[in-house]
Amino acid sequence: MKYKKVLITGGAGFIGSNLSLKLIEKGYEVTVLDNLSPQIHGEYSPLYESIKNKVNFIKGTVLSYDDWKKALEGIDAVVHLAAETGTGQSMYEIEKYTDVNIKGTSIFLDILANEKHSVKKMIIASSRSIYGEGKYDCPKCGIVYPNERKDEDMKNGDFAVKCPHCGIDAKLLATDEESKIHPSSIYGITKQVQEQMFMVMGKSLGIPAVAFRYQNVYGAGQSLSNPYTGILSIFSTRIKNGNDINIFEDGLESRDFVYVDDVVEATILGIEKDEANYEVFNVGLGEAIDVNTVASTLVKAYDSNSKINISGNYRLGDIRDNYADLTKIKNKLGFEPKVSFEEGIKRFTSWVNNQEVVEDKYEKSIEEMKEKGLYK
């Protein structure tokens, strides 16, 4: 085992706790730095409870130099997951998102550049959001990378992605790692900056860096009380409270939903394989699932009477579609997603059915966006 001692920032969160447990199972020693954010963990965190006696847990923040120093003692590899996550919320909590995601990362890299340490590898959780609208094919212009959609088009019910050159509707393609980076949200910008900082400083310091551009991660254990991220959990909480589901746009917008177990597997490959060094990888299922399908699948799985309302409303900063081209991670790391969407939904809804019903904060999050002029 090349990197026996691993630090996971945000290691009590959804991905982090699952990764912690899998690494421990494989014989690694795991340290977790996490601030147990109430937005993610609520008053009681089963994710934290699942790891607290199995890891070296440090309650602290990535905004603290001292917390970083303490957490890095004796560490061989760092998996940096700690971040503020939420596309919509990032558009009006700009300082918080840039502070935690960018400044928090800069403190870590500053320590690597200026202090004695034992870090030999570092992995950053990037995001599909850095691609913006991703990769498309225009019948006239070929491969294009469209800009964000126009408010005036969406106001008129036209949600299609347009060719940036000729303006006609473009056809979605799988987004590969060579695609244009042009995020359309503050969250996406912070993930782009984190990734670039890791790759630049990794090469400068001779510390192998790996970036994983995660798609929409879901699964048993994710927060059901956070209304700012994860439509599977947001919809599930709406349904469990007996509320109807409000779908933005026309419901045909799509995402690549990847089960957390597959994300954990990919991340461990990044730790263990030298082929991952100084590379960026998409991590997803490699399929585009539209939001109508997500909503109807959940309503059926919960045997619910909740209605599905396609509202035509939209959020500025939202992308239309995105799904991952997995060719690179398959070829270089041998990664294959094992959990289909159908199987993942079964596992997820089975877990939700055994949880207490939590307060539905969705309407509050929508009101916040309305106040800021981001919800139309």
N, C-alpha and C positions, 0 to 999 in steps of 0.2 A: 504494500500500500504506500503510494508515493506521498500522499497528503493526508496524514492520519488525523490531524486536528483542524477542524473546519469551523469557521465563524459564519453564522447566518444572521444578517441583519434583517429585522422584520420576521424573525424565525418563529414567532408565536402566531403569525398570521396564517392565512389559509394555505398558501403554497408552502410557506416556511415550515409550518408544523408538520405537514406531510413529508417534506424533504428531510427534516430533522429525524423523524422516526425511521425513515428508510435508511438513512446514513448510519444511524445507531445499529439497526438490524444488520448492516454490512460490516460493522466493527469500527466505525469512525468514532472519534470523540468530538462532540458538538458543543459549541458555545453559541448562545443566542443573545443578541442585543435587540431589545424591543421596548417600546414605551407603552404598550398595551392601550393604544388609542381607543377612547370610548366609542368613536364613530364606527370602528371595526369590531371591537370586542364586547361592547355593551357593559353591563354591570357584572356579568359572569361570563367567563370565556372558556368553553370546553376545549378549545384549541390549545390555550395556555395550559389548562389542567392536564391535557394529554402528554405534554412534554416536560412539565416543571420539575419532576423528580428524575428526569432522564438526561437532561442537558445541564451545562453550566449556564444558568440564566442570569443575565444582567439587565435589570430594568433601567433603561436609560434612553437617550436620544442621539440620533446621528448628528444633531446640531451641537453636541458637546464634545470638545476635543478630549477631555478627560475620560468620558465614557468610551470613546473610540480607543484610546490608549489602553484602558483596562481590558477591553474586549479583545484586543489584538495580541495580548501577551501569549507567546508560544504558538501562535496560529500559523498553519501551513497554507491554507486556502481560504479565501473569503467569497461568500455568495451574497451579493448586495441586493436584497429584495426590498428593504425598507423604503417606502415612498408614499406620498399622497397619491391616491388613484381615484379618478373620476373626471371624465372629459367635460361634462357640463359644469360641475362645481369649479373646475380649474379656471373657467372663463370669468369668474368673479371673485375667486380667492387666489389671486395671482401671486401675492407676496408669500402666502403659506406654501403654495406648490413649488415656487422657485427656491424658497428657503430650504425646505426639507429635501427636495429632489436634487437640486444643483449644489447649494451650499453644503448640505450634508455629505455629498459625494466629494466635494472639494476638500473638506477637512480630512477625510480618509486618505486621499491621494497626497495631500500635503504631508501627512505623517510618513507615508511611504517614501516621499522624496527627501525628507529632512531628518528623520529619526531612525534609530536602530529598530529593526523588526525582523520577523522570520517568514513573512509572507512570500510564497513561491508561485501562487496562482490566484487569479481573481476573476470572478464571473459577475456580470451585471445583468439584471432583469430589465431588458428593453421592452419594446411594445410594438404591436402592429400599427399603433396610432402614428408612428413616425412617417408612415408612407402617405398619410393623407388619404386621398381617394384611390391610390394604388394604380395598378396597371390595366390599361384598356386597349381595345382595338377599334380604330375608326375605319369604316369602309373606304373612306377617301385617303386618309393620311397615314394609315398603318398604326404601329404601336405608339400610344400616347399616354401621358401622365396628367390627367385633367386637374384643373384648379378646383377650389371649393365652389360648390353650387351657389347660384345667385339667389338672393332673397326674393327678388321680383319673380323669378321662375317658380320657386316653391310656393309663393303666395298664390300663384295661379294654378297650383296643383300639379305642376310639372317637376317631378323629383328626379328625372333622369340625369345621368352624368353626361356632360357635353364634351366633345372634342375641343381642346383649347385653341385649335388652329382654325377649324371651319365651322364649329358651333353645332354640328349635328350630333345626335345621340350616339354614344360609344358603347361597345360591348365589353363586359367584364372579363378579365383574364386573371389567372392565378398570379399573385404578386411574388416575384423572386427577390433575392437579396440585392441584386444589381439595380432594382427599380429606383426611381427618383425618390429622394427623401424630401418631403415637403408637408410637414404636419399642419393640421388645420385647427389645433387647439393648444392652449398653454400646456396642458398635460403632455401632449405629443411633443411639443418643443422641449420640455424638460427631459423627456426620455431620450430624445435625440442627443441632447447635450451630455447627459450621463454617459450614453454609449460612446460618444466621441471622446470624452475625457478619459474613459477607461482604455480605449484603444490607443490613443496618443501617448498617455503616460505609461501604459504597459510596455510599449515598444521603447520608450525613452529610458525606462528603468530596467528593462530586461526581465520583466515579470509577465509571463504569458497571461493575456486577457482574453476572455470569451464573452460575447454578447448574444443573448437569446431574445429574439423578438417574439414574445408570447402573443398568441391570438387570444380569443375570449376564453379564459380559463374558468371552469366550473366543476362542481362535484360536492359530495358529502362533506359537510364542515364549513362551507363558505358562509359568510355573514348573511343572515336573513333580515337584519335590522338596518343595514346601510342602504339608503335609497338612492345613492349617487353612482353606484357601479354594479353591473351584473344583472342583465335583464331576466335571467332565469330565477334568481333569488327575488328580484323585485316583483315579477309576475306571481311567483309562488306565495309571497307574503300577501299580495293583493287577494289572491284566490282564497287563502286560508282565513282571511278576515271577512270573506263573503262579499268582497268588492269586485266590481267589473274591471276589466283590463282595458286600458287606453293605449292604443297603438298609434305611434307617430306616422306621419306621411301616409302612404297607401298600404303599408304592411309588407311590401315586397323588398324593402331594404334587408340586406343579409349580412351575416357574420360567420366566421369560422369558429365553432365551439369545440374546444379541446378539453378532455377530461384531465383532472389534476394528476392522476396517476401517470399519465403519459408525459405531462410536463416535468414531473419529478424524475422520471426515467431519463428524459433528454438532458436535464440539468446534471444528473450524475455522470452521464456520458461526457459532458463538458468538463467535469472535474477530473475524470479518470483518463481520458484519451488525449494524447499529445496532438493528434490530428485536429483537435478543436482550437489549439493555441492561435491567438491573434485572428480569430475568425468570428464572423457574425452568422447566426442561423435563425431561420424561421422555425417556430414550434407551433404546430397546429394539427388539425385533423385533415386539412387539405380539401375541405368541402364547404360550399356556401349554403347556409341554411337561412331561409327568410323568416322574418319575425312572425308572420302569420302562422307559419308551421310551428314555431316555438310555442306560441300562445295556445293554439288548438291542441297540440300534443300535451301540454301541461293541464289544460282544462279536462281533457279526457283521462289523463293519468290520475288526477285527483277526484274524478267523478263529480265534478263541480257544476253548479248552475250559473257560474259567473259568465257574463256576456263579454264578448270581444267587440270593442268599439274601435273602428278605424277612423281616426279623428281628422286626419289631414293636417294636424298641428305638426310643427317641426322645431328642432333646436338648432340654432346657429352653431357651427363648429362640428356638427355630426357629419360623418361620412355616410355615403349611400351603401357601399358594398366593400368587402375585402375578404379574400381567402388566400391562404398561403400556398406557394409552390414549395414543396418539401424535397425537391430533387437534391439540393446540396446536403442537407442534414442526413438524408438517407444514404447518399454516396460516401460522405466523409466519416460519419459517425455510426452508420448502420441503424439509425433510428427509424422505427415504424410505429405509428400510433396503433394501439391495440384495442382501444375502447371506442366502439362505434357510437354515433349520436343516439341511436335507439337504446343501446345498452347503457350508455351514460345517463340518459334520462330515467331509465328504470332505477338505477342505483341512487340517483339524486332524489327523485320523488319518494322513494322508499325511506330514505333518510329523513326527508322533510316531514313525512307522515308521523315520524316518531319524536318530533320536536314540539316544544310548546309554541303556541301561536304568539308571535311578537307583534308589537304595535306597527301599524302600517304608516310609514312616514313619507310615502310617495307624494301625496298632495302638497305637503310642506315643501318638498324639494322643488316641485313645479312652481309653487308660489314664489320661491326665491328667484327662480329663473325669469319668471314674468316681471318681477320687480326690476330686474337688471336688463330687461329688454332682449333676453336671449331665447325666449320661448314665444313662438308665433302661432 
